[in-house]
Amino acid sequence: MFSHSGGTLGRRYKFGMGFFDRIFGRKSRKIRRWTSAANAKLQNPAMLVLLDAPPVLDAERAIRDLAAIETLAVVPRFSPRDLAATSKTAFVAFSGAFEFDSHSIDVAGIDAPVAPEIVDRTVTASHWTGEGREGMEKHRAHVQLTHRGGGANPAEKYIALYKLAAALGGEHLAGVLIDEAWTCAPAGVVREFARPAFLKTIRDQAPPILFTGFVKFMGEDGTWFATKGQHVFGSPDFVMQAGPGDRPDKTLDLFMNIFLYIASADRELRAGHTMQIAQDIFLRFGELPADHPHAGALKGAGRTLTIARIGKDEINTREPDGGAV
């Protein structure tokens, strides 16, 4: 039996503004500003917007709400699509695309809940509590958002998805899911993305835990930690088997520090590379084997690297395809 818990930004931080105070209170490197050419090579993010009522599109209201959040270089507009030509299911209530600034986002309103297996690895496994969790669990319909590209960096693409989710959901918003990141956020968190002060803060410090997942797996061979969804930022996902004293919060900090180092320094991690963090943490990276007994659960949507602790005397050991970073 190999079970999991966590998987959401609420896994470590309880719902409420204390969550934001803590992640924004830490020191962190800024994620680099990708060029348009680099952005074009990255996979675009997607999001599922949870609703507590059937999906009804009021495009004019959504456009007004989007424009009211912050000044936009390009006025929002919506282009509807013919359902008869695009939909193969009677559950699709509307379809089209919103465009604003450099963003083009496909939308499809689905008059049905999200698939149970997706809810299980995002909402059910999360540590969100109270009304926020209950609202996500009891949602009855959803809207699919798929970013189609543009010149924005990955963090800005996610911000655009969150802003559109807040505008589309309105009073019926129950939360959002990011399936490939195994993560979710209740309505109260999503609505923070409609506040200019909050947007300024995340643009200054953009922590990856807002847009990626961190999952704890438990099996007969012990505990494993894994990230999910970092491929959207051009980074591999990380997997590590817990050793003595490896707490989830400390492991999350470790993963975030490695991610931010790679993102800020424009470095590529490969199997065989080694890394020193602080004075006493020495790591080696490897490929997650395809025949790993837990590969199906641990592997991310993109490249996945294992992390192993090593001794200080191994930090400069050169492997055939790697070295120290």
N, C-alpha and C positions, 0 to 999 in steps of 0.2 A: 504494500500500500504506500503510495507516494502522494501526500496531500500538501496543500499550500494554504497560506494565509498572507494577508497584506495585499500587495499589488496596487495600492493606491496612495496618493499623497496624504491620505488620512490615516495611513497605516501607523505612522509614528506620531503624528500631531493630531490632537483632538479637534473636532470641528469648532471653529470660532476664530476670532481675531488673534488669539494667542498663537495659533499656527503661523500666521503671517509675521507676527512679531519675532518669532524664533528664527524662521528661515531667513528673514531679512536682517536680523541682528548679527549674523555671522559675517566674517570677512570672506570674500570670495573673489576670484578672478572674473573679469568680464569675459563673456563668450565673444569670440572674435566676430568681426563684421564680414561675412562672406561676400565675395564678389558675385555679380549676377551670373557669371559663367559657372562659378562653384555651386551656386544655388540650383542651377539647372540640372546638375548631376545628382542632387539629393532627392530622395523619395518625398513626395508631398504628404502632409498629415491629413488625417480624417477624424471625424468626431460624430458621435451619436447623441442627439439632444433628446432628453426624456421629457415627456409631457404627461400631465394628469388628466387630459381631455383629448378628444379626437383632434387630429391636426387640421387646422384651418389657417390658410395663409392670408394675412393682410399685408401685402407687399408695401403699400404706401406707409403704413404705420411702422413697419420694420425699417424702411428707409429713413423715416424721420428719426426714429430712435437711434439708428446707427450714426446719423449725422450729428445728433445732439451729444454724443459721447465725447468727441474731440474733433478738432478741425481736420478735415480730410482734403488731400490734394485733388482727388477725383471724386465728384459727387456720386453717391451710391445709386445704382440702378438695378432693376430686376428684369430678366428676360425669361418669360415662361416657355415651357416646352409642351408640345401636344402629347397628352397622356396616351392617346390611342397609338401614337407612333413610337413612344419610348417605353411604355410600361407593359410588362407581361403578367402583372398580377392586379387583382381588383383591390388590393390593400393600399395601393399608391393613391394618395389624395391630391398631391400636386407635385410638380417637377419644374426645375428651371435653374437659373444661375444668377447669383448676386455678384456684382462687380463694384469695387471701391478701392481707391488708391491703386496699388499694383496687384490687388488680389482678385482672383476669379474663383468663386466657390460654387460648386454644384450643390443643389439642395433637392431632397425628395422627402415628402411627408408620407409616413407609413402608418396606417391606422391599425397598428398591432404592436404589442410589446416587443422588445429586443429578444433575440433568441436566448433561451435559458442558459446555454453553456457560456455565452458571453457575460450575462449577468452574474453567473457563478464566479468567474475568475476576476470580476471587477468589483461589483457591489457586495456580493455575499461574502467574499473573502476579505473585505476591507474592514478597517477599524473605525469607520464613521459610526456615530451613534445618534440617537434622538430623532427629531423630525427630519433632519437631512437624509439620514439613511432610510427611514421609513418612506419618505417621498420617492426615493429612487427605486426601492423594492416594489412599490405599488403602482408604478407608472403604467399607463395603458396604451400609449402610442409613442412614436419617436420621429425625429427628423434626421436624415442622413446628410452630413456635411462632408464634402470632399474637396480639398483645396486643389486647384488645377495649375498652380504655378504662378510665376511672375518674378519680379526682381527682389522680393523681400527675403530676409534671412529666415531660418526655421523658427526662431522664437517669435518673430513678427507674424509668421503664418499662423502659429498657434494662437497668438493674441487676437488675430482677425477672426479665427474660428470661435473663440470664446465670446468676443463682442457680438458676432452674428447670432450665436446661441442665445445670449441674453435678450437680444432684440426680437428674435423669432419666438422664443418661449413665452415672453411676457408674464402675465399672471399665472399661466399654466405650466411654467417651467418647473421641472422636478429635479433636474441635474443633467450632467453629461457623462458619457463614457468615452474613453479612448481605448479601443479594443487591442490594438497591437502593443500598447503600453501597459495593458492589464490595469488600468487606472480609472478612477471616477472622481467626480466632484459634485456635491449637492448644490441646490439652487442658490443658497446664500453665498457660496464661493464664486459661482459663475457670475453673479450680479456684481461682484467686486470689479470685474473687468469693464463695467460700465462707468466706473469712477475715474476721472482723469488723474487724481492724486495716486491712485493705486497703479495705474498704467505707467506713470512716471517712475514709481519705485521699482516695478519689475523690469522696466527697460534699463534701469541703472544697474540692477543686480541679477536679473534673470536666472534664478536657480533652476537647474534641470528637473528638480523634483516636482515642479509645477506641471511638467509636460511629459514626464516619463514615469515608469513604475519600478517599484522595489518589492520583491516577493521572497517570502520565506517558505521553503519546501521542507517537509519532514518525511523521512523514510527509514527503512530498516538499517541503512548504512549511515544514518546520522542526519544532520541538518545541512541544507544548502541555501545559499542566498543568490539571487539573480536580479539583474536589471532587465527592464523591458522598454523598448521604444527608442533607444538611443540612436538607432540607425537613421532616424529623421535628421539628426544633427551631424551625420557623417562619422559617428563613433560606433565602435563595436559595443555590443552588450557584454556584461561581465558576469561570470559565474564563479563562486567560491564555496568550497565545503567548509563548514564551520569547524574551528578547532577549539581547544580549551580556552575559555574566556572571550570568545568572539561573540559579542552581543550584537543584536540587530542594529541598534542605533549607531554603534561604532563602525559596523560594516557599511552602513549606508553612508556615513561620513567618508569612509575610505573610497567607496565607489564614486561619490560626488567629487572628491578631490582629484581623482584620476581623470574623470570625465572633463572637469574644468581645466585641468592642465593640458589635456589634448586639444580641447576646443580653443583655449586661449593662445596656445603656442603653435597651433597649426602643425602638430606632429601626428604621425601615423604609428599606431601600435601594431606590432606583428608578433606571431608566435616566436618564442625564444628571446624576446626582449626582456630586460630586467629593469627594475625601477626601485629607487630608494625614496621613502616618504618619511619625513621627520628624521630623527636620529637612529631609530631602532626598528624600522619597518622596511623589510627587503622583500621584493616580490619578483616572481617570474610569470610571464604570460604564455599560454599555450592555446592551441585550437581545441574546441570541444569535439571529441571524436564522434563520428556519425553513429558508431555502435555503442556509445555510452548508454548505460541502462536507463538513464533519465533524460536522454537527449530530447525526446519529444516535449517534455515539460520545460527543461532548462533553456533550450535554444531560443534565441530571440528572432525577430522577423528579419534581421540582417545578419551580419557576421557576429559570432559569439566567441569570446576568449575566456579561457579559464584563468584564474589567479591562484597562485600557490605561494605561500611564505617560504623563503629560503634564508640561508645564513649570510652574514656579512661578507664572508670570503667567496660567495658565489655571485655577488652583484656584478662583477665585471666579466664573468664567464661568457664567452662568445658562442652562440649557437650557429648552425649553418645558415639560417636566414634571419638572424636577429642580433641584437647586442644591447647595450645599455642605452636608456633614454633619459 
